[in-house]
Amino acid sequence: MTLNPSIAIRASIAILILFPQIAQSQIARPNVIVLLADDLGSKDIGCDGGPVKTPALDELAAKGVRFTDFHSGAPVCSTARATLLTGRHHLRTGVYTVIQDHVHNMHLLKSEVTIAELLKANGYDTVHLGKWHLGTPFRGMNKPWVDEHGFDYWFATDLNAAPSHRNPKNFWRNRERVGQLEGYACQLVVDEAIAWLDQERDAAKPFFLNIWFHEPHAPLAAPDEIVSQYGEPGDPAAIYSATIDNTDRAIARLVKKLEQTDSLENSIIIYTSDHGSYRHQRNGELRGSKGSLFEGGTRTPGIIHWPKGIQGGQIETTLAGGVDLLPTICGLTGIEKPKGVHLDGADLSPLLVGKREDFKRRQPLTWHSPTSQPIVAIREENYSLVGFRDQEYPKDRAAIRAALEGMRVILEKKLGRQLTQSELWDRAYNSEIKTPQWNSLREKFVTLNMFQESWIPTIKAGSGGISRFELYDLSLDPGQKKNIAKKFPGIAKRMREAVLAINADVLEESPDWGSPKQNPKEMGIHRLRSKERSRFDAFVYVNRIPVKTELDETPEELAGRILGRLANQEGRVLIKLPPGMNRLAYEGFKIALEDGRNLHCGRCFSCHRLPELGQVNSKPPVPSLRNGSFSIERLAKVLADQTHRGIRLDKQDINRLNGFLKILTDVADSDFRNLIIKSTVLEASGEME
């Protein structure tokens, strides 16, 4: 069949609009591959000046873009991964700190939109391989499976490779336990990737490979022949380096497979680490390490490689990080960002494709780590401001000190030297010692320091108080040794106000998981700032519906944003309705949102402004729709008056709209809580209730 020339031209123009950075001969949507190291520092790999031989990564950097100021979304595993996968601060997504599945209710909320879900919705095959650490049901808790976050195929561990990187026995594949494996974790996940490409891949579709390596997280293991290149057998530093070297060799095998299948040229490969290293010297002598919001805890490698879409050989000094990956992948693939979702990251694609002038960051990069000191951090070009919390969470500090001192004796005897308090703390979590005495002390120490979900109300009330701030100029003081807050009070004040405002917004959205016994639901309940307590407000709460305009946003634009979020959630069967709100009322809400002069468009919120649903200060005042007395007859009469003459609704529309108005009546505070707890999912199909 011969295609009409005018149609062909229009199709080409449409493609170029979606992919302006790609030549017309490169119109196929690119594959996406995310390679994430675990506990790897900013000065570990060769191209970043590190001591480890990493020729595969060095080549990806040389032929792509290497970032010099790239950062994780958080300083510990679970939180960083939640931020990377969603483009949002981890607290918004339900992840407060390192998840222990046998203790914590928390996990990555199913309501979050992940990179995998976005790509899957746009025709991609989606695969996760390696460490997960965002909550699983592996240990008996009622938590989502990996495939419930958008992955078609997965091969994963909940935490670290156990008993070590060598011959792990804790992998699962597509909801089935795998059992003992032979080999090293990094090679095993690449084996799985290659097998998937050979046996499972649909060649007609682009793919997303999300490969999260376990290395170099302890407990360590690597082949002896690689360890010998970095030191003596049994030397933890040498084994640490060897795990990175071994991972690079695994990546080389993957790259070779991509070349053999003609996939490399049109594959976006992104490489980074979940946060800084626990080995201080591998963080470039920056202040802090894993777990810290100083630069050493968050700065990581950052490489983006895409032969067909990005010119190679670039070194990018712009501040960027893991929080930017979701919007950047959207920008590079031409996929629309999720509607109705506040993204904390920015789209880096203009920097990558030679359109630097188009790069914009809507909000500064900030970090929020409830159990860290400092607890918040913000970057503004070369300035770094960190804030410290006043309040300590309740712990048995005497028992912690006793366990730590017992560990100090063992460590200092083994090392033959005294340890600083910072070194002692790091090694308490990451030492390779395995004696029964050490294991007993470490288990006690870790348990005593474990995050308690009972702390969440304190955190949500203001992070335990943040009053002390320090300011650093990283261009002159990369080690963050000299606090210049008093020297530059204006800069410190501006950055302090910004980070506190963002922190408050993040905490407002973050769920309260409660204790396992008190609240088995996915999302706990915190007190709303608003005073409204209707079924509609419960619906807004459980579905995270935005009801306030953002800067320069009109009410009509807000209504469009809400409709976009509802459509996104409907497609994933995630809309929840509280008791007493049925499908009729839900459809009525959507009619109230619709703006236009066609049938089924209510345009209610153009005048009856959300969230109050009235305008007291307008002339004449617009009455609130809340707590009113409505019937179908009265509503039909009101809609027929002069004020509403432009609205065209049929009888069924009026019936639905009346159903919505009936859920705007307030209930008692205790009843409101039950509305949230007992909300149930609205099925995508089914008759009107």
C-alpha positions in Angstrom: 0.0 0.0 0.0 1.3 3.5 -0.9 1.1 6.0 1.9 -0.4 9.4 0.9 2.6 11.9 0.9 0.7 14.5 2.9 0.0 11.9 5.6 3.6 10.8 5.6 4.8 14.4 6.1 2.4 14.9 9.0 3.5 11.6 10.6 7.2 12.7 10.3 6.4 16.1 11.8 4.6 14.4 14.7 7.6 12.2 15.3 10.0 15.1 15.3 7.8 16.9 17.8 8.1 14.0 20.1 11.8 13.5 19.5 13.2 16.9 18.5 16.8 15.8 19.5 16.8 12.8 17.2 17.3 12.8 13.4 14.4 11.4 11.4 16.4 8.2 10.6 16.5 7.5 14.4 12.8 7.6 15.1 12.6 4.3 17.0 11.9 4.9 20.7 15.2 4.1 22.6 15.7 1.3 25.0 16.4 2.4 28.6 18.9 0.7 30.9 19.5 1.9 34.5 22.6 0.5 36.1 22.7 1.2 39.9 25.7 0.3 42.1 25.2 -0.2 45.9 27.3 1.8 48.4 29.7 3.0 45.7 31.5 6.3 46.3 32.1 9.2 44.0 35.8 8.4 43.7 35.7 4.6 43.1 35.6 4.1 39.4 38.4 4.9 37.0 36.8 7.7 34.9 36.1 9.6 38.2 39.7 9.3 39.3 39.2 6.2 41.4 41.6 3.3 42.0 39.4 0.6 40.5 39.9 -0.6 36.9 36.6 0.0 35.2 37.2 0.0 31.4 33.6 -0.7 30.5 32.3 2.2 32.5 35.1 4.5 31.4 34.2 3.8 27.8 30.5 4.6 28.5 31.6 7.9 30.1 34.0 8.7 27.2 31.3 8.1 24.6 28.5 9.7 26.6 28.1 12.4 29.3 29.9 12.2 32.6 28.5 14.4 35.4 31.0 15.8 38.0 28.3 17.0 40.5 25.8 14.1 40.5 24.0 13.1 43.7 21.8 10.3 45.0 18.3 11.2 46.2 19.1 10.1 49.8 22.0 8.8 51.8 20.7 5.2 52.4 19.5 2.4 50.3 15.7 2.3 50.3 15.1 6.0 50.3 17.5 6.6 47.4 15.9 3.9 45.3 12.4 5.3 46.0 13.5 8.7 44.8 15.3 7.4 41.7 12.3 5.3 40.6 9.7 8.0 41.1 11.4 11.4 40.7 10.0 12.4 44.1 11.4 12.8 47.6 11.3 9.4 49.2 9.1 10.7 52.1 6.3 11.5 49.7 6.5 7.9 48.4 6.1 6.3 51.9 9.8 5.4 52.4 11.4 7.1 55.5 14.6 5.1 55.8 16.1 1.6 55.3 13.2 -0.8 55.1 13.3 -3.9 57.3 10.5 -6.1 55.9 10.1 -8.2 59.0 9.5 -5.1 61.2 8.3 -2.2 59.1 4.9 -1.6 57.5 6.4 0.9 55.1 7.1 0.2 51.5 7.0 2.1 48.2 3.4 3.1 47.9 1.5 1.3 45.1 0.0 4.7 44.2 3.3 6.1 43.2 4.1 6.3 39.4 7.4 4.6 38.7 9.7 4.8 35.6 8.6 1.2 34.9 4.9 2.1 34.9 5.4 5.1 32.6 7.5 3.1 30.1 5.2 0.1 30.2 2.2 2.3 29.5 4.0 3.5 26.4 4.8 0.1 24.9 8.0 -0.9 26.7 8.8 -4.4 28.1 10.0 -3.7 31.7 12.5 -5.8 33.7 13.9 -5.4 37.1 17.1 -7.4 38.1 19.0 -7.3 41.3 18.5 -5.7 44.7 15.1 -4.1 45.4 14.8 -2.9 49.0 11.6 -1.0 48.5 9.5 -3.5 50.4 8.4 -7.0 49.5 6.2 -9.8 50.9 9.1 -12.2 51.0 9.2 -12.2 54.8 5.4 -12.5 55.4 4.3 -8.9 55.5 1.4 -7.7 53.3 3.4 -5.6 50.8 3.4 -5.2 47.0 5.3 -7.6 44.8 7.9 -6.0 42.4 5.6 -6.6 39.5 3.0 -4.4 41.2 5.3 -1.4 40.5 5.2 -1.8 36.7 7.7 -4.6 36.0 6.7 -7.4 33.6 9.6 -9.6 34.6 11.9 -9.6 37.7 14.7 -11.4 39.4 15.4 -9.8 42.8 16.5 -9.9 46.4 14.7 -8.0 49.0 17.9 -6.7 50.7 21.6 -7.6 50.1 22.9 -10.7 48.5 23.1 -13.4 51.2 25.2 -14.9 52.6 27.4 -12.7 50.4 27.9 -11.8 46.8 29.2 -15.3 46.2 26.7 -18.0 45.7 23.7 -16.1 46.9 20.6 -18.0 48.0 18.0 -15.3 48.5 16.9 -14.4 44.9 13.2 -14.6 43.8 12.0 -14.7 40.2 8.5 -13.6 39.3 7.0 -14.4 42.8 8.9 -17.7 43.1 11.9 -18.4 45.3 14.9 -19.4 43.2 17.2 -21.1 45.8 20.9 -21.5 45.9 22.8 -20.0 42.9 26.5 -20.4 41.9 28.5 -17.4 40.9 28.8 -13.8 41.9 25.7 -11.5 42.3 26.8 -9.0 39.6 27.4 -11.7 37.1 24.2 -13.5 37.9 22.0 -10.5 37.3 23.7 -9.9 34.0 23.3 -13.6 33.1 19.6 -13.0 33.7 19.6 -9.9 31.6 21.3 -11.7 28.7 18.9 -14.7 29.1 15.9 -12.3 29.0 17.2 -10.6 25.9 17.7 -14.0 24.2 14.5 -15.7 25.3 11.9 -13.3 26.6 12.4 -10.0 24.7 9.8 -8.9 22.1 12.0 -7.6 19.3 9.1 -5.3 18.2 9.1 -3.4 21.4 11.6 -1.2 23.2 12.7 -2.4 26.6 13.5 -1.1 30.1 16.2 -3.0 32.0 16.5 -1.8 35.6 19.6 -3.5 36.9 20.4 -2.8 40.5 23.7 -4.4 41.5 24.5 -5.5 45.1 28.2 -4.6 44.9 30.1 -3.1 46.7 27.7 -3.4 49.7 28.9 -5.7 52.4 29.0 -8.6 53.0 31.7 -8.7 50.3 32.9 -11.4 47.9 34.8 -11.4 44.7 37.0 -13.9 42.7 40.5 -14.3 44.2 42.2 -13.5 40.9 40.6 -10.1 40.9 41.1 -9.4 44.6 44.9 -10.1 44.1 45.1 -7.1 41.8 44.1 -4.8 44.6 45.8 -6.3 47.7 46.2 -9.3 49.9 43.5 -12.0 50.1 41.2 -11.2 53.0 41.9 -7.5 52.9 38.5 -5.8 53.0 39.7 -2.8 50.9 41.0 -5.1 48.2 37.8 -7.2 48.2 35.7 -4.0 48.0 37.6 -2.8 44.9 37.4 -6.3 43.4 33.6 -6.3 43.7 33.5 -3.1 41.7 36.0 -4.5 39.1 33.8 -7.6 38.8 30.7 -5.5 38.3 32.5 -3.6 35.5 33.3 -6.9 33.8 29.6 -7.9 34.1 28.6 -4.6 32.5 31.1 -5.2 29.7 29.3 -8.5 29.0 25.9 -6.7 28.9 27.3 -4.0 26.5 28.7 -6.7 24.2 25.3 -8.4 24.1 23.6 -5.1 23.2 26.2 -4.7 20.4 25.5 -8.2 19.1 21.7 -7.6 19.0 22.1 -4.2 17.4 20.6 -2.6 20.5 23.5 -0.5 21.8 23.2 2.4 19.4 19.6 3.2 20.5 19.9 2.4 24.2 20.0 5.0 26.9 22.4 3.6 29.5 22.4 5.4 32.9 25.0 4.5 35.6 25.1 5.8 39.1 25.1 4.7 42.8 22.4 4.7 45.4 24.5 6.9 47.6 28.1 7.5 48.8 30.4 4.8 50.1 30.8 3.6 53.7 34.6 3.8 53.1 35.4 7.4 53.6 38.4 7.6 51.4 36.3 6.4 48.4 34.2 9.6 48.7 37.0 11.8 47.5 37.7 12.9 51.1 34.4 14.8 51.1 32.8 15.3 54.5 30.5 12.4 55.5 29.8 9.0 54.1 26.9 6.6 53.6 24.0 7.8 55.8 25.1 11.4 55.9 23.6 14.5 54.1 27.0 16.0 53.8 28.5 15.8 50.3 30.3 12.5 50.9 27.0 10.8 51.7 25.1 11.8 48.6 27.7 12.5 45.8 27.9 9.7 43.3 29.1 8.9 39.8 26.7 9.9 37.0 27.0 8.6 33.4 24.4 8.9 30.6 25.3 7.2 27.3 23.1 7.1 24.1 25.0 7.0 20.8 22.0 7.8 18.7 20.7 10.7 20.8 23.6 12.2 22.7 26.9 13.5 21.5 29.7 11.7 23.3 32.7 13.1 25.1 30.8 15.6 27.3 31.7 16.5 30.9 28.7 18.1 32.6 29.3 20.2 35.7 25.6 21.1 36.2 24.3 19.9 39.6 22.1 16.9 39.0 21.0 13.7 40.6 18.9 10.5 40.9 15.8 12.5 41.5 16.1 13.8 37.9 16.1 10.4 36.2 12.4 9.9 35.7 11.7 13.4 34.2 14.9 13.0 32.1 13.9 9.6 30.7 10.6 11.2 29.8 12.4 14.0 28.1 14.7 11.7 26.1 12.0 9.3 25.1 9.3 11.8 24.3 7.0 10.3 26.9 4.7 12.7 28.8 5.5 13.1 32.5 2.8 11.8 34.9 -0.1 14.2 35.3 -1.2 15.3 38.7 2.1 14.2 40.3 4.5 16.6 42.0 8.0 15.8 40.6 10.9 17.0 42.7 13.4 16.4 40.0 14.1 18.2 36.7 14.4 17.1 33.1 18.1 17.1 32.2 17.6 16.2 28.5 18.2 19.8 27.3 21.7 19.6 28.8 22.3 16.3 27.1 21.1 17.1 23.6 22.7 20.6 23.1 19.7 22.8 24.2 21.2 24.1 27.4 19.2 27.3 27.3 16.0 25.2 27.8 17.1 23.6 31.0 15.1 24.7 34.0 14.9 23.5 37.6 11.6 24.4 39.1 12.8 23.8 42.7 16.3 23.5 44.1 17.8 20.1 44.9 17.1 19.2 48.5 17.5 16.1 50.7 15.4 15.1 53.7 16.7 12.2 55.9 14.7 11.9 59.1 17.3 9.8 61.0 20.4 11.7 59.9 22.3 14.6 61.3 22.1 17.0 59.5 18.5 16.1 58.7 18.0 18.4 55.6 20.3 19.8 53.0 19.9 22.1 50.0 22.2 23.1 47.1 22.2 26.4 45.3 25.0 26.4 42.7 28.2 26.1 44.8 26.5 26.8 48.1 25.4 24.0 50.4 23.2 24.6 53.4 22.6 21.8 55.9 20.1 21.9 58.9 20.3 19.9 62.1 17.3 18.7 64.1 17.0 19.6 67.8 15.1 16.5 69.0 16.4 13.0 69.3 14.1 10.1 68.8 13.5 7.8 71.8 16.2 5.1 72.0 17.9 3.1 74.7 21.1 5.1 74.5 22.8 3.4 77.4 22.3 0.0 75.7 23.5 1.4 72.4 26.7 2.8 74.0 27.4 -0.5 75.7 27.1 -2.5 72.5 29.2 0.0 70.6 32.0 -0.1 73.1 32.0 -3.8 73.0 32.4 -3.6 69.2 35.1 -1.0 69.6 37.3 -3.4 71.6 37.0 -6.1 68.9 37.6 -3.7 66.1 40.6 -1.9 67.6 42.2 -5.2 68.5 41.9 -6.4 64.9 43.0 -3.2 63.3 45.8 -2.4 65.8 44.8 1.2 66.3 42.2 3.5 67.9 39.1 4.4 66.0 37.3 7.8 65.8 33.7 7.8 66.8 32.7 8.2 63.1 34.9 5.3 62.0 33.5 3.1 64.8 29.9 3.9 63.8 30.6 3.1 60.1 32.4 -0.2 60.9 29.7 -1.2 63.4 27.4 -1.5 60.4 29.9 -2.6 57.7 32.7 -4.6 59.2 33.6 -8.0 57.7 34.1 -9.6 61.1 31.9 -12.7 61.6 32.7 -14.1 65.0 29.8 -15.1 67.3 30.7 -12.4 69.8 30.7 -9.7 67.0 27.5 -11.0 65.4 25.7 -10.8 68.8 26.9 -7.3 69.5 26.1 -6.1 66.0 22.6 -7.6 65.9 21.9 -5.8 69.2 23.4 -2.6 68.0 21.4 -2.6 64.7 18.1 -3.5 66.4 18.5 -0.8 69.0 19.1 1.8 66.3 16.4 0.6 63.9 13.9 3.1 62.7 10.6 3.0 64.6 7.4 3.9 62.7 6.1 5.3 66.0 8.5 8.2 65.4 6.6 9.3 62.2 4.1 11.7 64.0 7.1 13.5 65.5 8.8 13.6 62.1 5.6 14.9 60.4 5.2 17.5 63.0 8.4 19.2 61.9 11.3 16.7 61.7 12.0 17.0 65.4 12.7 20.7 65.1 15.3 22.2 62.7 16.9 25.4 64.0 20.7 25.1 63.5 22.0 25.7 60.0 25.5 25.7 58.4 26.4 27.2 55.0 29.4 26.2 52.9 30.9 27.4 49.6 31.9 24.2 47.9 34.0 26.0 45.3 36.4 27.0 48.1 35.6 24.4 50.7 34.6 21.1 49.1 35.2 19.3 52.4 32.6 21.5 54.2 34.8 22.5 57.0 34.2 26.2 57.3 30.7 27.4 58.2 30.1 30.8 56.5 26.4 31.3 57.5 27.3 34.4 59.6 29.4 35.8 56.8 26.6 35.5 54.2 23.4 35.8 56.2 21.3 36.8 53.2 22.2 33.6 51.3 21.8 31.5 54.4 18.3 33.0 55.1 17.1 32.5 51.5 18.3 28.9 51.4 17.0 28.1 54.9 13.5 29.4 54.0 13.5 27.4 50.7 14.5 24.1 52.3 12.1 24.5 55.2 9.2 25.2 52.8 10.0 22.2 50.7 10.5 20.0 53.8 7.1 21.1 55.1 5.5 20.2 51.7 7.2 16.8 51.6 6.1 16.0 55.1 2.5 17.0 54.4 2.4 14.4 51.7 4.2 11.7 53.5 2.1 8.9 55.0 2.0 7.8 58.6 2.4 4.1 58.6 1.6 3.7 62.3 2.5 0.5 64.2 1.9 -3.0 62.7 -0.8 -3.8 65.2 -2.6 -0.5 65.1 -2.7 0.1 61.4 -2.4 -2.7 58.9 -3.4 -0.5 56.0 -1.0 0.6 53.3 -1.3 4.3 54.3 -1.8 5.6 57.8 -3.8 8.7 58.7 -2.5 12.1 59.8 -4.5 15.1 60.8 -5.4 17.2 57.8 -4.5 20.9 57.8 -8.0 21.7 56.5 -11.1 21.6 58.7 -13.4 20.0 56.2 -14.5 16.5 57.1 -16.8 15.3 54.3 -16.7 12.1 52.3 -15.3 14.2 49.5 -12.3 15.2 51.7 -11.7 11.6 52.6 -11.7 10.8 48.9 -9.2 13.6 48.2 -7.0 12.4 51.1 -6.8 8.7 50.1 -6.2 9.5 46.4 -3.9 12.4 47.0 -5.9 14.7 44.8 -4.4 18.2 44.5 -7.1 20.7 45.4 -5.0 23.9 45.6 -3.7 26.0 42.7 0.0 26.3 42.3 1.8 29.5 41.5 0.2 31.2 38.5 -2.2 28.3 38.0 -5.8 29.1 37.2 -8.8 27.1 38.7 -9.4 25.7 35.2 -5.8 24.5 35.0 -6.1 22.9 38.4 -9.3 21.1 37.2 -7.4 19.8 34.2 -4.5 18.6 36.4 -7.0 16.7 38.7 -8.6 15.1 35.7 -5.2 14.0 34.4 -4.4 12.4 37.8 -7.7 10.6 37.9 -7.2 9.2 34.4 -3.8 8.0 35.4 -5.1 6.3 38.6 -8.1 4.8 36.8 -5.8 3.2 34.3 -3.9 1.5 37.1 -7.1 0.6 39.1 -6.0 2.7 42.0 -9.0 5.0 42.6 -10.4 4.5 46.1 -13.8 5.5 47.3 -14.8 6.0 51.0 -18.0 4.4 52.3 -21.0 6.4 51.1 -19.3 7.6 48.0 -20.3 5.5 45.0 -19.4 5.5 41.3 -22.3 7.9 40.7 -20.7 10.5 43.0 -17.3 9.9 41.5 -18.6 10.5 37.9 -20.4 13.6 39.2 -17.0 15.0 40.5 -15.5 14.5 37.1 -18.4 16.4 35.5 -17.9 19.2 38.0 -14.2 19.4 36.9 -14.9 19.4 33.1 -14.4 22.7 31.5 -16.0 23.5 28.1 -19.3 24.2 26.4 -20.1 20.7 25.3 -22.5 18.3 27.0 -21.2 16.7 30.2 -19.1 19.7 31.2 -20.1 21.2 34.5 -17.4 23.9 34.9 -18.4 24.0 38.6 -14.9 24.8 40.0 -14.4 27.8 37.8 -16.6 29.7 40.3 -17.0 27.3 43.3 -13.3 27.2 43.9 -11.5 24.2 45.4 -11.0 23.3 48.2 -13.6 25.5 50.0 -16.0 25.2 47.0 -17.1 28.8 47.4 -15.8 32.4 47.1 -16.5 34.6 50.0 -14.6 37.6 48.6 -16.1 37.6 45.1 -18.7 40.0 44.0 -21.3 38.8 44.3 -20.2 36.1 46.8 -20.3 32.6 45.4 -22.0 30.3 47.9 -20.2 27.2 49.0 -21.5 23.8 47.8 -20.5 22.2 51.1 -23.1 21.1 53.7 -26.0 22.2 51.4 -29.4 20.7 50.9 -29.8 19.4 47.3 -32.2 17.3 45.3 -32.3 16.5 41.6 -35.2 18.9 41.1 -33.6 21.7 42.9 -30.3 21.2 41.1 -32.0 21.2 37.7 -33.7 24.4 38.6 -30.5 26.1 39.7 -28.7 25.0 36.6 -31.5 26.5 34.5 -31.1 30.0 35.9 -29.2 32.9 34.3 -25.9 32.3 36.1 -25.6 28.8 34.7 -27.1 29.3 31.3 -23.9 28.3 29.5 -23.8 24.8 31.1 -25.4 21.9 29.1 -26.0 18.8 31.1 -28.5 16.0 30.4 -30.6 14.3 33.0 -28.0 11.6 33.7 -25.4 14.3 34.2 -27.5 16.1 36.7 -28.1 12.9 38.6 -24.4 12.2 38.8 -23.7 15.8 39.8 -26.3 15.6 42.5 -24.6 12.4 43.8 -21.4 14.4 44.1 -23.0 17.2 46.0 -24.4 14.8 48.6 -20.9 13.7 49.6 -20.0 17.3 50.6 -21.6 17.1 54.0 -19.2 17.0 57.0 -19.1 14.0 59.4 -17.7 13.7 62.9 -13.9 13.6 63.2 -14.0 9.9 64.4 -16.3 9.0 61.5 -14.0 10.7 59.1 -11.1 8.5 60.2 -13.2 5.4 59.4 -14.0 6.8 56.0 -10.3 6.8 55.2 -9.5 3.4 56.7 -12.5 1.7 55.0 -12.0 3.2 51.6 -12.1 0.5 48.8 -10.8 0.4 45.2 -13.2 1.5 42.5 -13.0 -1.2 39.8 -12.5 0.0 36.3 -15.5 -2.0 35.2 -18.9 -2.5 36.7 -22.4 -1.0 36.8 -23.3 2.3 38.3 -24.2 1.9 42.0 
